[in-house]
């Protein structure tokens, strides 16, 4: 079993399903987890359940990210905070929504990486960062111009960060999940005309669970992945391999 020996790991987006599952699995693996997210009530509930610490801040505000993370001792980060935006084509996308998706999913993760890595370099003990990307960054999905673009940018942030931070013993990877059928995703992916042809294309033929996304995140943070950096790992039932 993985043991993080009380290493301090920040998880953004912890008030959501994948973020919450990641917090639970990290706590079970003996990490000192700091949970961040937009829903303070959900964070407090998660803290009461798991014993994690909480550190809410706005991913779109550099001042808030800097204020929360400057001087805050961290060994690892999971950039899980995200915003789905809209289902739209390049022809009818709302650019204000596009800007918001990019601001949270790509810019927000970069801000966290910027200030968290300063702490990790200062401590001189190496570390690991995992960015939660999407299958939408690897293949073209209808209606996903904003979300897919933001996650493609996040994959590049992952690769460049792995290049720049490797000299400090800090590994950076991303996971690229398929859909987790939450209430938020069901409005689109739950439609029979969308769901059925998509799952017929996927070799495993089913949606992922939150724990099935969290487990590879925990692995990539762990010493078992000590030679893995700069990778974008699909967790998509084989969809992007077809």
Secondary structure, DSSP 8 states (H G I E B T S, - for coil): ----TT-EEEETTTTSHHHHHHHHHHHHTT-EEEE--S-HHHHHHHHHHH--EE----TT-HHHHHHHHTT---SEEEE--------B-TTT--HHHHHHHHIIIIIIHHHHHHHHHHHHHHHTS-EEEEEE--GGGTS--TTBHHHHHHHHHHHHHHHHHHHHHGGGTEEEEEEEE--B--HHHHHHHTSHHHHHHHHHHSSS-S-B-HHHHHHHHHHHHSGGGTT--S-EEEESTTGGG-
